[in-house]
Amino acid sequence: MSLKINELCVNCDVCEPVCPNQAITQGADIYVIDPARCTQCVGHFDEPQCVVVCPVECIDPDPAYPESEPQLLAKLLRLQSAAHPDPAGDAPAVAPAASAGSDNAAPT
């Protein structure tokens, strides 16, 4: 489930930079978490980094957005796909290395 920053937030600025999904932004009065981007750091870390660094324990699960770990991982994959679309649609993420005997090998 997404996380939510409650009214105990003191705007200390430590949570925003540790969010791997850029889900945390400065709101009108306190920081806010975008539930469409929050994955509780699933796929990045073992625990939500905002919770780890928060000095006042003001970050709670948001019951309005119940999600299982597989759902959070699927959300992460959607976010990553949107951030880095593959123009070919099926190209490998990393080009295969040229073998020493191929025409593509670097000159020696």
N, C-alpha and C positions, 0 to 999 in steps of 0.2 A: 504494500500500500504506500501511497505517497506520504511524505512527511509534511508537517505544518509547524511553522514557527509561531509560538504563542506570545501573549502580551508581556511576558517576562523578559523579552529581548531587550538588550541594552545597546544595540547597534554597535557592537564592538568590531565589526568588519572581519572577523576571522572565518566565518562560514562560507561566504561567497567565493573566495579564491580556491577553496578545497573541493568544490563541487565539480566532478568530472563531466557533468552534463549541462553545466551552466543553467541549472534550474533555480538558483537563488539570485534574487535581485533586491535592490533597495526599494521598499514600498514607501507609501506616504509617511508612515510613522515608524515602522519596523521592517526588517527584511521579510521577504515572502518567498515561498517555494512554489514554482509552477508544477502542478501535479502532472501535466502532460510530459514533463521532462525528468521528473524525479523517479529514480529507480532504486533508491536507498543504496546506491553504489553497487548494486548487484552487477556482476561482470567486471567490476573494477577492484573492489575491496571486499573484505569479509564483513565490514560493518560500515554504516553511514559515516562518512568523514565529517560532516557537519556536526553530528552528535558527538563525535570524538573530540572535536576542538572547542565546542561551545562551553564557555566558562560558567554559564548560569542555568544550564539544563532546560532550555526553553523550546526544544524541538521534540515534537510528539508525533506518533502515527496519526494520520488524518483519516478518521473513520468514514469520511465521505468518499474515499477512493480505495476500497479494499482490493488488493491485488496479491496473487500468490507469487512465489519466487519465479516460476516459469513465465508468468505474465510480465513480471518486471524485466526479465531477460529478453523477452520478445519486444518489449518497449525499447530497450537499449538497442537491439538490432535494428529496429525501425529508425531510431534517432541516428544511428551510425550510417544507415543507408541513405537517409535524407541529407546528411552532411557530406557524404562522399559517394554520389551516384556513379554507377558504372555505365559509361556511355555505350559500351558494347553490349551490355546486358549480361554477359557471361564470361568476361575476360578474367583470367586469374589475377588474384590480388598482387602477386609477385611474379615477375617474368622469370622463366627458367634460366639458370646460368648456362652460358655457352660452354660447350665442352672444348677441350684443348685441340681436338682434331677438326673442329667445325670451321666453316668459313667465317663465322661470327666471332671467333676467338680474337682476343687483343693481340697486337703484334708484340713480338719478344725482342 
